[in-house]
Amino acid sequence: MKQTVVVGMSGGVDSSVTALLLKEQGYEVVGLFMNNWDEKVNSQCTAEADYEDVKRVCGIIGMPYYTVNFQKEYMDRVFTDFLEEYKKGRTPNPDVLCNREIKFGPFLDFAKKIGADYIATGHYSGILHTPEYSYLLKALDQTKDQTYFLNQLNQAQLKNVLFPLQNIMKTEVRKIALTHKLSTATKKDSTGICFIGERNFKNFLRGYIPAVPGEICTMQGKIIGEHSGLMFYTLGQRRGLNIGGVKGEQEGRWFVVKKDLQNNILYVSKGDESILYGAGAVSYKFNWIPCPPIDTEFECTAKFRYRQTEQDVKVKILDNRIEVVAKQPQRAITEGQWVVLYQGDKCIGGGIIEERL
């Protein structure tokens, strides 16, 4: 009897090829399209067009498909947290929560209800199942590796997961889709946050959080401009500050060094960037994969943001927090982002950055 796999179908080439490969491997494959955002709220959302692509691909492969509405779950578990983080002046990454709370939450529950043996997604990640644990592994295509975004998954969520793209390069995925004449073969990869689409991020955020303009100051307290709302800026940012030449200041580009929420002041500097560098990060709630380590101090590598090469670090597990101390100073460690740890090919967990050391 064939085993059943429910594949999260996004309407993109990665999930399309994932479904195709599993079908070729002999699984009974079922597609599931998740509608997580109300198009009435954001007319730029591409859910309707994506669903049409899902139907076409499933037709070519010869597999049944469902669509489920997770809009309430997404609003309650992901988007509300996203807004709260911005209100605190932090820079959140909702894709991590979306994976934990939706793609490996209600999606997994749905698969269980219809009696599926496994779930699968088009993530560029690896998985190793042993009798005792499931290990999250880096993908072969390091330029596409998405383990950073999966750092919050627990053992129950990973237990029956398949990642068919773990040993395939993105270029090969495109070739497979073209060979099988999948309608998504040349479709552009989605970028950014799914519920924003192609619209202007500032305008989108203004619809949910009041933008309160305020002063832009140097670290010496000199007022040199006006910001459009602290929520629109992040540590180390250079673009979009709209600061012209300032009399008495050296040449060079300004960059954000601090946000004072209490007084609604954005602090900037130029020239020496040492003020941006920190020794590491502090996290209070850490998700270990597959389980907490025995040693309370150990060395490994880490990413303090997604688009970063792994950094050599020393980890200290204390009573109420985890300290990740880098061997080299790190630029613009940002509260609200995630620090993710690696040991060789294994992703061993991650936590939200609460403080910069």
WOURFEN-V14829 format. One record per helix or strand of 2 or more residues. SS is the DSSP state (A for helix, B for strand). FROM is the first residue (numbers start at 1). TO is the last residue. If there is no record, write none. Layout:
ss->[SS;SS]
from->[FROM;FROM]
to->[TO;TO]
This chain:
ss->[B;A;B;A;B;A;A;B;B;B;A;A;B;A;A;B;B;A;B;B;A;B;B;B;B;B;B;B;B]
from->[4;13;28;47;65;71;94;118;126;134;147;155;161;170;201;214;223;230;255;265;274;277;286;297;311;322;338;346;355]
to->[8;24;35;61;69;87;113;120;129;137;150;158;162;179;206;218;227;232;260;269;276;283;288;303;317;331;343;352;356]
